Amino acid sequence: MTGESIRANVADEMRLADSALRAADALLGLGLAPDAASRAYYAALHAARALLFSLGLEVRSHRAVRTLLSRHFVQPGTLDPERSKELGQLESLRTAGDYDSAFALGVDEVRPEVDKARKFVESATALLRAGGWIAQ
């Protein structure tokens, strides 16, 4: 991957992260908690993929994203371990929201999870700005 393609991939992933976060907020407003949970996870996932792209790593599986995020950002102390932990929690919530017909969480319970995704996206944005991958 060239520097230019890395920059383009980072920008694309962050655009998707921002879009998913806006969708999560809109879905909460519509009272659609399971769908909001799903979009919140994808917001964080796209931000995590952007971080990995900044290192030239193109990762396709959800598990590999978590593994490589831990290896390259959490273990060196670049990313707060809490953000990585929250990514796993968001994925579990997404799975329940997408596949569990008895999903029992309402908007009030999912809203803090959307806020976790927002914090993840904000953390990724700060790291990517510091690294010069996205504009200040």
Secondary structure, 3 states (H helix, E strand, C coil): CCHHHHHHHHHHHHHHHHHHHHHHHHHHHCCCHHHHHHHHHHHHHHHHHHHHHCCCCCCCCHHHHHHHHHHHHHCCCCCCHHHHHHHHHHHHHHHHHHHCCCCCCCHHHHHHHHHHHHHHHHHHHHHHHHCCCCCC
